[in-house]
Amino acid sequence: MSPDVIIVIDPGEERVLLTQPDDFTRFSVAVEGGGAEGSLAQVVHASGLGRLQPDGGHVAVDPIALRALAGAVATPDWDEALAGMCAYAAGKGWVEADGAILAHIEWRDGAD
């Protein structure tokens, strides 16, 4: 797995975790295991992560939820790096009006 900020979701196990939280050069959601788009939307919502976009190809991630996933790694320096990533994303049109950051979905390991 590459050293990027990737949110890994396994809809079958209703598991959401953050990998490589210190590298802000890429931001995505990796869906692993089984599970359809409907169950992905349910896990994203139930976990408080954000919401599945209508296009089915992106998750709008709440930055507060992202910080919670980072846990103890979320130091003031981490917050500054997150703010920088958000500013970059906003410049590209990847931040919604409510501050949610759009993350591209990567389907892995036979996920639907």
N, C-alpha and C positions, 0 to 999 in steps of 0.2 A: 504494500500500500504506500502511496506517495506521501511525503511529509506536508500535507495540506490540512486546512481546517475542513474536516469532513464530518457531517452528521450522519451516522449510520443508523438506519431504521430497519428493523426486522418486523414486518407486520404480523407474521405468524406467531411470533413470541411477544409482540407488543413491547419491543425493546428499542430505546432511543439512547445513543451514546455519542460522545464527541471524541474524535480521534485527532491527534496532532494539533492541539488547541493553540500552540504558540507560533504557528506559521500562517500568516494572513495573506499569502500570495494567491490562494485559490480557495473558493468557497462553494461547497456543493452538498447535496444530500445523496447518499448511496443507499439504495434499497436492496437488502439482501434477503435470501430465503424466499419462501413462497408468499403469496398474498397478492390480491388484486388491488387496483387503484382505489376502490371503495374502502378496503380495509386500511390502506395507507392513509387516506383522508381521516379515517376514524382515529388512528394512532397519532397522527400529527395533531389533531384537535385535542384528544384526550390527554396527551402529554403536556399540553400547553405550549408546544413548540411554535405553533402558528397555524397556517392554513394552506391546504393544497389549492393551487391556482386552477381556475377553470380550464386552462389549456392542458392540464395534467402533466406538464413538463417541468413545473417549478413549485417550490414551497416558499411561501412568504414567511420568513423566520423572524420571530419577535426577538430583538436584541437582548431583552431581559431574560428570556428563556435560554438564549445562547450563553449568557453569562452564568446562569444557574447550572447549565451543563458543564461548564468549565470548572466549577467547584473552586478548590483551593488555588488553582492556576490563575484565577481571575484577580490578579493584583492590580494596583494602580497603573503599572506599566502595561499590563494586558489590556486594561480599559482604554488606555491611550492608543494602543495598536488597533483595537476594535474600532475606535472612533475614526482612525485613519482609513481602515478598510471601508467603513460606512461612508465616509466622505468620497472615497474613490468610487464606490458603487453608486452613490447618488449622482455623481458626475456622468455616469454611464446610463442613468435612468433605471437603475436596478434597486432603488429604494422606493417603497410606496409612501403615500401621504401620511400613513400612521407610523412610519419609521421601520416597518418590516423590510428585511433584506431579502431579495429574491435569490434563491439558490436553485441551480439546475439539478434535476434528478438524474442520477445514473442508476440504471437497473442492473443488478449483478446476480450472479449465481442462480440463474433460472427464475429470478423474480419476474413477475408478469408486468 
